Amino acid sequence: MEDQVYKLVELTGTSSTTLEDAIQNAIAKAAKTIRQMRWFQVEEIRGSIDNDAVRQWQVTVKIGFKVE
């Protein structure tokens, strides 16, 4: 069994509905160009406010993938 090497990229996904949607949006976009994704970790959660309500969720994630 050979040892593996992994790389991390940092992305910020956004959503006007939920934190989970913001994470899914980041992963879905990354999947278009990154193969063999293995995990993600949430680094930061923030959002914007408009008229005293949350307007947009912004979630920064690191995505780990296997280097080919």
C-alpha atoms as an extended CHARMM CRD file, in Angstrom:
* protein
*
        68  EXT
         1         1  MET       CA              0.0000000000        0.0000000000        0.0000000000  PROA      1               0.0000000000
         2         2  GLU       CA              1.4970000000        3.3270000000       -1.0140000000  PROA      2               0.0000000000
         3         3  ASP       CA              1.3240000000        6.5130000000        1.0270000000  PROA      3               0.0000000000
         4         4  GLN       CA             -0.9250000000        9.2790000000       -0.2780000000  PROA      4               0.0000000000
         5         5  VAL       CA             -0.3760000000       13.0250000000       -0.6790000000  PROA      5               0.0000000000
         6         6  TYR       CA             -3.1970000000       15.5250000000       -0.2430000000  PROA      6               0.0000000000
         7         7  LYS       CA             -3.6330000000       19.2110000000       -1.0030000000  PROA      7               0.0000000000
         8         8  LEU       CA             -5.9690000000       21.8060000000        0.5250000000  PROA      8               0.0000000000
         9         9  VAL       CA             -7.6970000000       24.6610000000       -1.2690000000  PROA      9               0.0000000000
        10        10  GLU       CA             -9.6620000000       27.4230000000        0.4260000000  PROA      10              0.0000000000
        11        11  LEU       CA            -12.9780000000       28.6120000000       -1.0160000000  PROA      11              0.0000000000
        12        12  THR       CA            -15.8700000000       30.7760000000        0.1490000000  PROA      12              0.0000000000
        13        13  GLY       CA            -19.3500000000       29.5920000000       -0.7710000000  PROA      13              0.0000000000
        14        14  THR       CA            -22.3970000000       31.8330000000       -0.4670000000  PROA      14              0.0000000000
        15        15  SER       CA            -26.1320000000       31.3060000000       -0.1070000000  PROA      15              0.0000000000
        16        16  SER       CA            -29.1380000000       33.4700000000        0.5690000000  PROA      16              0.0000000000
        17        17  THR       CA            -30.8490000000       30.5920000000        2.4150000000  PROA      17              0.0000000000
        18        18  THR       CA            -28.6350000000       28.4620000000        4.7200000000  PROA      18              0.0000000000
        19        19  LEU       CA            -25.1030000000       27.7540000000        5.8840000000  PROA      19              0.0000000000
        20        20  GLU       CA            -25.3980000000       24.2290000000        4.5130000000  PROA      20              0.0000000000
        21        21  ASP       CA            -26.3200000000       25.5710000000        1.0720000000  PROA      21              0.0000000000
        22        22  ALA       CA            -23.2810000000       27.8590000000        1.1470000000  PROA      22              0.0000000000
        23        23  ILE       CA            -21.0410000000       24.8390000000        1.8670000000  PROA      23              0.0000000000
        24        24  GLN       CA            -22.7320000000       22.7480000000       -0.8280000000  PROA      24              0.0000000000
        25        25  ASN       CA            -22.3260000000       25.5870000000       -3.3410000000  PROA      25              0.0000000000
        26        26  ALA       CA            -18.5740000000       25.7810000000       -2.6690000000  PROA      26              0.0000000000
        27        27  ILE       CA            -18.1530000000       22.0040000000       -2.9850000000  PROA      27              0.0000000000
        28        28  ALA       CA            -20.2870000000       21.7660000000       -6.1360000000  PROA      28              0.0000000000
        29        29  LYS       CA            -18.2890000000       24.5170000000       -7.8330000000  PROA      29              0.0000000000
        30        30  ALA       CA            -14.9720000000       22.9510000000       -6.7960000000  PROA      30              0.0000000000
        31        31  ALA       CA            -16.1040000000       19.5600000000       -8.1400000000  PROA      31              0.0000000000
        32        32  LYS       CA            -16.1430000000       21.0330000000      -11.6510000000  PROA      32              0.0000000000
        33        33  THR       CA            -12.3280000000       21.3200000000      -11.6560000000  PROA      33              0.0000000000
        34        34  ILE       CA            -10.9970000000       19.2990000000       -8.7040000000  PROA      34              0.0000000000
        35        35  ARG       CA            -10.9360000000       15.4940000000       -8.7350000000  PROA      35              0.0000000000
        36        36  GLN       CA            -10.6980000000       13.0950000000       -5.7910000000  PROA      36              0.0000000000
        37        37  MET       CA            -12.0140000000       15.4630000000       -3.1250000000  PROA      37              0.0000000000
        38        38  ARG       CA            -11.9280000000       13.7200000000        0.2520000000  PROA      38              0.0000000000
        39        39  TRP       CA            -12.9780000000       16.1370000000        3.0350000000  PROA      39              0.0000000000
        40        40  PHE       CA            -13.8490000000       19.6930000000        3.9430000000  PROA      40              0.0000000000
        41        41  GLN       CA            -13.4140000000       21.7760000000        7.0550000000  PROA      41              0.0000000000
        42        42  VAL       CA            -15.2510000000       24.9740000000        7.8880000000  PROA      42              0.0000000000
        43        43  GLU       CA            -12.8060000000       27.7910000000        8.5860000000  PROA      43              0.0000000000
        44        44  GLU       CA            -15.0800000000       30.8160000000        8.9400000000  PROA      44              0.0000000000
        45        45  ILE       CA            -18.7620000000       31.7050000000        8.9440000000  PROA      45              0.0000000000
        46        46  ARG       CA            -19.9810000000       35.2190000000        8.2450000000  PROA      46              0.0000000000
        47        47  GLY       CA            -22.7850000000       36.9550000000        6.4350000000  PROA      47              0.0000000000
        48        48  SER       CA            -24.2930000000       40.1890000000        5.3490000000  PROA      48              0.0000000000
        49        49  ILE       CA            -27.2580000000       41.9790000000        6.9060000000  PROA      49              0.0000000000
        50        50  ASP       CA            -29.9140000000       44.0010000000        5.1150000000  PROA      50              0.0000000000
        51        51  ASN       CA            -32.9020000000       45.6380000000        6.8290000000  PROA      51              0.0000000000
        52        52  ASP       CA            -32.1280000000       43.8880000000       10.1340000000  PROA      52              0.0000000000
        53        53  ALA       CA            -32.1610000000       40.4090000000        8.5430000000  PROA      53              0.0000000000
        54        54  VAL       CA            -29.5450000000       38.0120000000        7.1960000000  PROA      54              0.0000000000
        55        55  ARG       CA            -29.1880000000       38.6860000000        3.4870000000  PROA      55              0.0000000000
        56        56  GLN       CA            -26.4410000000       36.2050000000        2.6250000000  PROA      56              0.0000000000
        57        57  TRP       CA            -24.4390000000       33.4600000000        4.3360000000  PROA      57              0.0000000000
        58        58  GLN       CA            -20.7260000000       33.2730000000        3.5140000000  PROA      58              0.0000000000
        59        59  VAL       CA            -18.8320000000       30.1470000000        4.5650000000  PROA      59              0.0000000000
        60        60  THR       CA            -15.1050000000       29.7020000000        4.0160000000  PROA      60              0.0000000000
        61        61  VAL       CA            -14.1090000000       26.0550000000        3.7090000000  PROA      61              0.0000000000
        62        62  LYS       CA            -10.8930000000       24.1830000000        3.0750000000  PROA      62              0.0000000000
        63        63  ILE       CA            -11.3350000000       21.2170000000        0.7570000000  PROA      63              0.0000000000
        64        64  GLY       CA             -8.8360000000       18.3690000000        0.8290000000  PROA      64              0.0000000000
        65        65  PHE       CA             -8.1520000000       16.3000000000       -2.2580000000  PROA      65              0.0000000000
        66        66  LYS       CA             -5.7800000000       13.5490000000       -3.2740000000  PROA      66              0.0000000000
        67        67  VAL       CA             -2.8580000000       14.6070000000       -5.4700000000  PROA      67              0.0000000000
        68        68  GLU       CA             -2.6200000000       12.3220000000       -8.5130000000  PROA      68              0.0000000000
